[in-house]
Amino acid sequence: MANVPKIGKAVYQGPSIVKEIIYGIALGLAAGGLWKMHHWNNQRRTREFYDLLEKGEISVVAADE
């Protein structure tokens, strides 16, 4: 027979630690960014509420009818 080279079979080497760390950091930053946007939105709403309350445009007391 002719000297035919064998084709190598792909061998699973397990998870890449560096890739796993990078994926974890990326997911953590994305989740942290979403959490901060949520927090900033709540702060903005609270600030707007107290500003309107201070200006007298709104009241927390129910109006008598």
Steps between C-alpha positions, in 0.01 A plus 500: 500500500602856449614702796172687566498738797222440748257781563508601864182488702403810699552432866294679763741674733250634753403860567749775443558674832593831340187494282282418801650789696446741210139382456437540871644851508297601191177364645572661836562839341184473289286405801663771711431760231135401482473515881658848507261626229207366706639669812553833320143484367364449853712789630372726222138413577548563871679830436222614263234405755661698782566797269132511400397457864725788607366727222144426614393356165399172661387398846500175693182601685175390341294792378158549662212481258 
